[in-house]
Amino acid sequence: MAERSIQELYRDDPERADALAFGRRGALKGAALTAMGAALGAAIPFARHMPEGHLPALFSRPAAAQGSGGNAPPVLRMDGKAELILQGDRPLVAETPEHMLDEPVTSYRHFFIRNNGQIPEQHTGDPNSWRVTVDGEVNSPLDLTVGDLRSRFENVTLQLQMECGGNGRAAFSPQTRGNQWGNGAISNGQWTGVRLRDVLRAAGLKPGATHTGHFGADPHLSGATDRAAISRGMRLAKAMDDDTLIVFQLNGQPIPHIHGAPVRLLVPGWPGSLSQKWLTRIAVLDKPHTGAGMGGTSYRLPVSPIVPGSTNDGRSFAEMESMPVRSILSSHAHGTRLPAGTRELDLRGAAWAGDLWVSSVHVSTDFGATWQKMDLAAPANRHAWQRWQGRISLPRDGYYEIWYRATDSEGRMQPHAAANWNPQGYGANPISRAAILVG
């Protein structure tokens, strides 16, 4: 059998190639360094800082930039949408590559897609005639049209982050169930609607009210009429938050059908599954909701660490609420090749931290040996993401990895590896890496 070159090994079995390149001492030198550089297509200026057993990002993550060839992920092709990463077509799920999130306000074209069931038939009548009921632990149940919502309650417009609870799932090892998201299950749209708080107050909350339950028009994936595709709920305190809205416009226009038209919930900072699409009903409850997507391991995290890869029924888990701090790099696609002689690079991106603020963003180009603080802007309003930017130096041509991490307002920093493994893969927010080649 012919012996494979290091380039062929990296193409076919990158983990074994990495182990062979580093050897037992974990030092990347001499022929191994030359071989890895050849496989990457460039020398590695900061090779001396490369961590032991490090698998280059160019091999561990499909490139989104030019020249990615057969390593490129499948893409969604839909009118009005950019070529998003297709995570699944039943149900339809698509991720936005980080470099497409370079707008301060996410356009419809670049909005990620997350469905749990079938897409309901489009409402063809007057959008203002769509009805939403509010019942349960209230003194005066409500049956409101969208027109009623518009006219009876204060209309507000806010930039709000919405993020899938499984964003970052691909970082877990061993792999968990669910769509293998990178960092692109996030959006920061400009939403117009009314505060859920105002609607609940109009219904009159009973003293025992503690939680909500949400219902939508999307059919179950199986087509069964007695099962909901998803029906989640939250603590009443989050429902009464100033920024939790019933929305009917996105970026100044009616909400597109694929994103929940004509009306949906928008629960910023918490798992996006709470932001019920095609909203039809809100139940006020005296105990936690038990709908589809509640209980067990669904949108729940271990209170104490469990063994990665183990099975668990989730009895000791707690609801996932405020999402963890995360950052993205949007100015350059992973795998970008820059002209020879490029010595400075202006970076941009975004960061957010659920219900909290982001206090800082740092970038490293030498495999984490040193970190450079970026300029961080204030959010447009609470629960909007924060944009960051900064300039880095590139001492010579070669292969670089841009490592980027954010720290929240309580001092929690993105970890070096995904922590708190759980069977459905929620809450993974490790430091991210993007490969850049110069020359």
C-alpha positions as CSV (number, residue, x, y, z in Angstrom):
1,M,0.0,0.0,0.0
2,A,1.4,3.4,-1.0
3,E,2.2,5.7,1.9
4,R,0.0,8.8,2.0
5,S,1.6,12.3,2.1
6,I,0.8,14.6,5.0
7,Q,-1.4,16.7,2.7
8,E,-3.4,13.6,1.8
9,L,-3.7,12.6,5.5
10,Y,-5.0,16.1,6.4
11,R,-7.5,15.9,3.6
12,D,-8.7,12.4,4.5
13,D,-8.0,12.0,8.3
14,P,-7.0,15.4,9.8
15,E,-7.0,14.2,13.4
16,R,-4.5,11.4,12.6
17,A,-2.4,13.8,10.5
18,D,-2.3,16.3,13.3
19,A,-1.1,13.6,15.7
20,L,1.6,12.5,13.3
21,A,2.7,16.1,12.7
22,F,3.1,16.9,16.4
23,G,4.4,13.6,17.6
24,R,4.7,12.7,21.3
25,R,6.4,15.9,22.4
26,G,3.7,18.2,20.9
27,A,6.3,20.3,19.1
28,L,5.7,21.3,15.6
29,K,9.2,21.6,14.1
30,G,11.3,20.8,11.1
31,A,9.8,18.4,8.6
32,A,6.5,18.3,10.4
33,L,6.2,22.1,10.4
34,T,7.1,22.1,6.7
35,A,4.5,19.4,6.0
36,M,1.7,21.2,7.8
37,G,2.5,24.4,6.1
38,A,2.3,22.6,2.7
39,A,-1.0,21.1,3.7
40,L,-2.3,24.6,4.6
41,G,-0.9,26.2,1.5
42,A,1.2,28.7,3.5
43,A,3.9,29.0,6.2
44,I,2.8,29.4,9.8
45,P,4.4,32.6,11.2
46,F,3.3,31.9,14.8
47,A,3.9,28.1,14.7
48,R,5.9,28.3,17.9
49,H,2.8,29.2,19.8
50,M,0.5,26.6,18.3
51,P,-0.9,24.5,21.2
52,E,0.0,20.9,21.4
53,G,-2.2,18.7,19.2
54,H,-3.8,21.7,17.7
55,L,-6.0,20.9,14.6
56,P,-5.8,23.9,12.3
57,A,-9.1,25.7,11.8
58,L,-8.8,25.4,8.1
59,F,-9.2,21.6,8.5
60,S,-11.6,21.4,11.4
61,R,-14.2,23.8,10.0
62,P,-15.6,24.0,6.5
63,A,-14.3,27.2,4.8
64,A,-16.9,29.7,3.6
65,A,-14.6,31.6,1.4
66,Q,-13.4,31.2,-2.1
67,G,-11.4,28.1,-2.9
68,S,-13.3,25.9,-0.3
69,G,-14.2,23.4,-3.1
70,G,-15.7,20.1,-1.9
71,N,-15.2,21.2,1.7
72,A,-18.0,23.8,1.4
73,P,-21.2,23.1,3.3
74,P,-24.6,22.7,1.4
75,V,-26.4,25.9,0.9
76,L,-30.1,27.0,0.9
77,R,-31.4,28.4,-2.4
78,M,-34.6,30.5,-1.7
79,D,-35.9,33.6,-3.3
80,G,-34.9,36.7,-1.4
81,K,-32.4,34.8,0.8
82,A,-28.6,34.7,0.5
83,E,-26.9,31.3,0.2
84,L,-27.3,30.3,3.9
85,I,-25.8,27.1,5.2
86,L,-28.5,24.4,4.9
87,Q,-28.7,22.6,8.2
88,G,-31.7,20.5,7.3
89,D,-34.8,20.5,5.0
90,R,-37.2,18.6,7.2
91,P,-37.8,20.8,9.1
92,L,-36.2,23.7,7.2
93,V,-33.2,25.0,9.1
94,A,-30.5,27.3,7.7
95,E,-27.6,29.1,9.3
96,T,-26.1,32.4,8.4
97,P,-22.3,32.4,7.8
98,E,-20.6,34.8,10.1
99,H,-19.3,37.0,7.3
100,M,-22.9,37.6,6.2
101,L,-23.7,39.2,9.6
102,D,-21.7,42.4,8.9
103,E,-24.8,44.6,9.0
104,P,-25.6,46.5,12.2
105,V,-29.3,45.4,11.6
106,T,-29.7,42.0,10.1
107,S,-31.6,42.1,6.8
108,Y,-34.2,39.6,5.8
109,R,-31.8,38.2,3.2
110,H,-29.4,37.2,6.0
111,F,-31.8,36.1,8.7
112,F,-31.2,32.5,9.8
113,I,-34.1,30.1,9.6
114,R,-35.2,27.7,12.3
115,N,-38.4,25.7,12.1
116,N,-39.6,22.8,14.3
117,G,-42.5,21.6,12.2
118,Q,-44.1,22.2,8.8
119,I,-44.5,25.7,7.5
120,P,-48.2,26.7,7.7
121,E,-50.1,28.0,4.7
122,Q,-49.6,31.7,4.2
123,H,-52.3,33.9,5.6
124,T,-53.9,35.4,2.5
125,G,-56.4,37.8,4.1
126,D,-55.8,41.1,5.8
127,P,-52.9,40.6,8.2
128,N,-54.7,42.8,10.7
129,S,-57.5,40.2,10.9
130,W,-55.2,37.4,12.4
131,R,-56.3,36.6,15.9
132,V,-54.3,36.0,19.1
133,T,-56.0,34.8,22.3
134,V,-54.8,35.3,25.8
135,D,-56.4,33.1,28.5
136,G,-55.6,31.0,31.5
137,E,-54.8,32.7,34.8
138,V,-56.3,36.0,33.8
139,N,-59.4,37.9,34.9
140,S,-60.5,38.9,31.4
141,P,-59.5,36.6,28.6
142,L,-58.7,38.4,25.4
143,D,-59.4,37.6,21.7
144,L,-57.4,40.2,19.8
145,T,-56.7,40.8,16.1
146,V,-53.4,42.2,15.0
147,G,-55.3,45.4,14.3
148,D,-56.4,45.5,17.9
149,L,-52.8,45.0,19.0
150,R,-51.7,47.9,16.8
151,S,-54.4,50.3,18.0
152,R,-54.9,49.4,21.6
153,F,-51.3,49.2,22.8
154,E,-48.2,51.4,22.5
155,N,-46.2,50.4,19.4
156,V,-42.4,50.2,20.0
157,T,-39.5,49.6,17.7
158,L,-36.3,48.0,19.0
159,Q,-33.2,46.3,17.7
160,L,-33.3,42.8,19.4
161,Q,-31.1,39.8,19.2
162,M,-32.7,36.4,18.6
163,E,-30.6,33.3,18.9
164,C,-31.3,29.6,18.7
165,G,-30.7,27.8,21.9
166,G,-28.4,25.4,20.1
167,N,-26.2,28.0,18.5
168,G,-22.6,26.7,18.7
169,R,-23.7,23.1,19.1
170,A,-21.1,21.8,16.6
171,A,-18.4,22.7,19.2
172,F,-19.4,19.9,21.5
173,S,-17.4,16.6,21.7
174,P,-18.8,14.0,21.5
175,Q,-21.4,15.3,19.0
176,T,-24.9,15.8,20.4
177,R,-28.3,15.6,18.9
178,G,-29.7,18.4,16.8
179,N,-28.6,20.8,14.0
180,Q,-24.8,21.2,14.1
181,W,-24.8,25.0,14.3
182,G,-21.7,27.0,14.1
183,N,-22.1,30.6,15.4
184,G,-24.6,31.8,12.8
185,A,-28.0,31.0,14.4
186,I,-28.3,34.6,15.4
187,S,-29.9,37.8,14.1
188,N,-30.3,41.4,15.2
189,G,-33.4,42.7,13.5
190,Q,-35.3,45.9,14.1
191,W,-38.7,44.7,15.4
192,T,-41.9,46.6,15.7
193,G,-44.7,45.5,18.0
194,V,-46.3,45.8,21.4
195,R,-45.0,44.9,24.8
196,L,-46.3,41.5,25.9
197,R,-46.4,43.0,29.4
198,D,-49.1,45.6,28.3
199,V,-51.3,42.9,26.8
200,L,-51.1,40.7,29.9
201,R,-51.9,43.6,32.1
202,A,-55.0,44.3,30.0
203,A,-56.1,40.7,30.6
204,G,-55.6,41.1,34.3
205,L,-53.2,38.6,35.9
206,K,-54.5,36.5,38.7
207,P,-52.4,36.2,41.9
208,G,-51.3,32.7,41.0
209,A,-49.9,33.5,37.6
210,T,-46.3,32.4,37.3
211,H,-45.6,31.2,33.8
212,T,-46.7,31.5,30.1
213,G,-47.3,28.9,27.4
214,H,-47.1,29.8,23.7
215,F,-48.9,28.3,20.7
216,G,-48.5,28.8,17.0
217,A,-50.1,27.7,13.7
218,D,-47.3,25.6,12.4
219,P,-48.3,21.9,12.0
220,H,-46.4,19.1,13.5
221,L,-43.7,17.6,11.2
222,S,-45.6,14.4,11.0
223,G,-48.8,16.1,10.0
224,A,-50.6,15.0,13.1
225,T,-53.3,17.5,14.1
226,D,-53.3,16.6,17.8
227,R,-49.6,17.4,18.3
228,A,-47.9,20.8,18.3
229,A,-44.6,21.4,16.4
230,I,-43.3,23.3,19.4
231,S,-45.1,25.0,22.3
232,R,-42.8,26.6,24.9
233,G,-43.2,28.9,27.8
234,M,-41.3,31.1,30.3
235,R,-41.3,32.5,33.7
236,L,-43.7,35.5,34.0
237,A,-40.9,37.8,34.9
238,K,-39.4,37.4,31.4
239,A,-42.9,37.9,29.9
240,M,-43.1,41.2,31.7
241,D,-39.7,42.4,30.6
242,D,-39.8,45.7,28.7
243,D,-38.2,44.2,25.6
244,T,-40.4,41.0,25.3
245,L,-42.7,41.8,22.4
246,I,-45.5,40.6,20.2
247,V,-44.2,41.8,16.9
248,F,-45.7,42.4,13.4
249,Q,-43.0,44.2,11.6
250,L,-39.3,43.3,10.8
251,N,-37.0,46.1,9.6
252,G,-40.0,48.4,8.9
253,Q,-41.9,45.8,6.7
254,P,-44.5,43.1,7.5
255,I,-42.7,40.0,8.9
256,P,-41.9,37.6,6.0
257,H,-43.9,34.4,6.1
258,I,-40.9,32.1,6.7
259,H,-40.2,34.2,9.9
260,G,-43.6,33.9,11.4
261,A,-46.0,36.3,9.7
262,P,-48.3,38.0,10.4
263,V,-47.4,38.0,14.1
264,R,-45.0,36.3,16.4
265,L,-43.4,36.6,19.9
266,L,-39.9,38.0,20.2
267,V,-38.2,37.0,23.5
268,P,-34.7,38.5,23.2
269,G,-31.7,37.1,25.0
270,W,-33.3,33.8,25.8
271,P,-33.5,30.7,23.5
272,G,-35.2,31.6,20.2
273,S,-37.7,28.7,20.6
274,L,-39.6,31.0,23.0
275,S,-40.2,33.4,20.2
276,Q,-43.2,31.5,18.9
277,K,-43.8,32.0,15.1
278,W,-47.3,32.3,13.6
279,L,-48.6,33.1,17.1
280,T,-52.2,32.1,17.9
281,R,-52.4,31.9,21.7
282,I,-50.7,32.8,24.9
283,A,-51.8,30.9,28.0
284,V,-51.0,32.3,31.4
285,L,-50.3,29.5,33.9
286,D,-49.9,28.8,37.6
287,K,-47.0,26.3,36.9
288,P,-44.4,25.7,34.2
289,H,-45.8,24.9,30.8
290,T,-45.7,21.3,29.6
291,G,-45.9,21.8,25.9
292,A,-43.7,20.4,23.1
293,G,-40.1,21.4,23.8
294,M,-40.5,21.6,27.5
295,G,-39.1,19.3,30.2
296,G,-36.6,16.5,30.1
297,T,-33.5,17.6,28.2
298,S,-35.3,20.1,25.9
299,Y,-33.8,23.5,26.2
300,R,-32.5,22.6,29.6
301,L,-28.9,22.4,31.0
302,P,-27.3,20.2,33.7
303,V,-27.2,21.8,37.1
304,S,-24.0,19.8,37.8
305,P,-21.7,18.5,35.1
306,I,-22.4,15.2,33.5
307,V,-20.2,12.8,31.6
308,P,-19.9,13.8,28.0
309,G,-21.7,11.3,25.8
310,S,-23.8,9.8,28.6
311,T,-27.5,9.5,28.6
312,N,-29.7,11.5,31.0
313,D,-33.4,12.1,31.4
314,G,-32.9,15.7,32.4
315,R,-34.6,15.4,35.8
316,S,-31.7,17.3,37.4
317,F,-31.6,19.9,34.7
318,A,-32.7,23.5,34.8
319,E,-34.4,25.6,32.1
320,M,-32.0,27.4,29.8
321,E,-32.8,31.1,30.1
322,S,-30.3,33.9,29.4
323,M,-28.0,32.9,26.6
324,P,-24.2,32.8,27.2
325,V,-21.8,35.4,25.9
326,R,-20.7,34.9,22.3
327,S,-18.9,36.8,19.5
328,I,-18.6,36.6,15.7
329,L,-16.2,37.9,13.1
330,S,-18.1,39.4,10.2
331,S,-15.5,41.4,8.3
332,H,-13.7,38.3,6.8
333,A,-15.0,34.9,5.9
334,H,-13.2,31.9,7.4
335,G,-10.7,30.7,4.8
336,T,-10.2,34.1,3.1
337,R,-6.9,34.5,1.2
338,L,-5.5,38.0,1.2
339,P,-3.0,39.5,-1.3
340,A,0.7,38.9,-0.6
341,G,2.2,41.8,1.4
342,T,-0.9,42.5,3.5
343,R,0.5,43.6,6.9
344,E,-2.5,45.2,8.6
345,L,-6.1,44.0,8.7
346,D,-9.2,45.8,9.9
347,L,-11.5,43.5,11.7
348,R,-15.2,43.8,12.5
349,G,-17.8,41.7,14.3
350,A,-20.5,41.5,16.9
351,A,-21.0,40.2,20.4
352,W,-23.9,39.7,22.7
353,A,-24.6,38.1,26.1
354,G,-28.3,37.2,26.6
355,D,-29.8,39.5,29.2
356,L,-26.4,41.0,30.0
357,W,-24.0,43.4,28.3
358,V,-20.7,42.6,26.7
359,S,-17.9,44.3,28.5
360,S,-15.0,43.6,26.1
361,V,-13.9,41.7,23.0
362,H,-10.3,40.5,22.5
363,V,-8.6,39.0,19.4
364,S,-5.4,36.9,19.1
365,T,-3.4,36.1,16.0
366,D,-0.7,34.0,17.7
367,F,-2.8,31.0,18.9
368,G,-3.8,32.7,22.1
369,A,-0.3,33.6,23.3
370,T,-1.2,37.3,23.4
371,W,-4.6,39.1,23.1
372,Q,-5.5,42.5,21.7
373,K,-8.5,44.5,23.0
374,M,-10.9,45.6,20.3
375,D,-13.1,48.8,20.3
376,L,-16.6,47.9,21.5
377,A,-19.7,50.0,20.7
378,A,-22.6,50.3,23.1
379,P,-25.8,48.5,22.0
380,A,-28.5,50.4,20.1
381,N,-30.8,49.5,23.0
382,R,-30.9,46.8,25.7
383,H,-30.9,43.3,24.1
384,A,-29.3,44.5,20.9
385,W,-26.0,43.0,19.9
386,Q,-22.8,45.2,20.2
387,R,-20.6,45.8,17.2
388,W,-16.8,45.7,17.6
389,Q,-13.8,46.6,15.5
390,G,-10.0,46.9,15.6
391,R,-6.8,46.7,13.5
392,I,-4.3,43.8,13.8
393,S,-0.8,43.4,12.4
394,L,0.4,40.5,10.3
395,P,4.2,40.3,10.4
396,R,4.6,38.4,7.2
397,D,2.8,36.3,4.6
398,G,1.4,32.9,5.8
399,Y,-1.4,31.1,7.6
400,Y,-3.0,32.9,10.5
401,E,-5.9,32.1,12.8
402,I,-8.0,34.9,14.1
403,W,-9.2,33.9,17.6
404,Y,-11.9,36.1,19.1
405,R,-13.6,36.0,22.4
406,A,-16.1,38.2,24.4
407,T,-16.5,38.8,28.1
408,D,-19.9,39.7,29.6
409,S,-20.8,42.3,32.2
410,E,-20.5,39.8,35.0
411,G,-16.9,38.8,34.0
412,R,-17.7,35.6,32.2
413,M,-15.4,35.0,29.2
414,Q,-16.0,32.6,26.4
415,P,-14.1,29.4,27.3
416,H,-11.4,27.8,25.2
417,A,-13.6,24.7,24.8
418,A,-17.3,24.0,24.9
419,A,-18.3,23.4,28.5
420,N,-21.3,21.8,30.3
421,W,-21.9,19.0,27.7
422,N,-25.6,18.0,27.5
423,P,-27.4,15.5,25.3
424,Q,-29.1,18.1,23.1
425,G,-26.2,20.4,22.8
426,Y,-27.2,23.8,24.3
427,G,-25.0,26.6,25.5
428,A,-21.7,25.8,23.6
429,N,-19.9,29.2,23.3
430,P,-16.2,28.5,23.0
431,I,-13.6,30.9,21.6
432,S,-14.0,31.0,17.8
433,R,-11.3,30.7,15.2
434,A,-11.2,31.9,11.6
435,A,-8.4,31.0,9.2
436,I,-6.8,33.7,7.1
437,L,-4.1,33.1,4.5
438,V,-1.8,35.9,3.3
439,G,0.0,35.5,0.0
